[in-house]
Amino acid sequence: MKQIKLKNSLLLLLTAAIWGAAFVAQSVGMEYIGPFTFNFVRNVIGGFVLIPCI
């Protein structure tokens, strides 16, 4: 039972880290490329991450 709580806590920490890094990446990325290119690249990366779920 304790091992499941540890796993869930680590997954929650990973989710929070990804969520927080996304805002930093968006702020930095928008200085170099336009909004349409940025959204395209973000969606492509998201699609590749979700392919194993299919």
Protein Blocks (a to p, Z undefined) as FASTA:
>chain_A
ZZmmmmmmmmmmmmmmmmmmmmmmmmmmmmmmcfklmmmmmmmmmmmmmmmmZZ
